[in-house]
Amino acid sequence: MLGFGLDFAALATRDGLVGLDRLFLERLAAEPDLHRRLLAARAAPDALDAKAEGELVVALGPPLEGFVAALFGIEAELDAITAETAAL
């Protein structure tokens, strides 16, 4: 069983992936500006130039990393790696 009440079979279906995306967007809503930027980029992907697209991808990295860690139940491992990196 995965986090958020999902199982691996859900990752192999369109409906499961749509639901997973919905869960990510719900969590991302805690960061309203980033949430708004992602939704705007999805609505008009050609409106972003390469720099703006890259900045959005980089900004989405930490929330996505946390989401994936929660999905696979590896938050403790992520925290350990983050602490090791910060110590360097």
Steps between C-alpha positions, in 0.01 A plus 500: 500500500617848415434826676174688454310170501626403155645174376744428221221398263366856518825624348434291190164654412402838365242547773759416763746750358233768475419438866868514590531833320194630686663403830821681402306812407316489833831489686649768278211731591693564824731707277243719320739682267665181380161329467372790289814498283468127431132525410569796272782309328274202449225719357732675255825302468618697198477826696814416699836572352782255570632700797160527668436131440834407652438723802163334554649152477770590753244659735282189483792273593475517881121459525507216248787334686300514822191366328686205348662427837155493662362283220770237548533538877862612490473831685754394765751406232443830321547689827827313562634581155392862536681524835815343352491745210449797731796385711726511195 
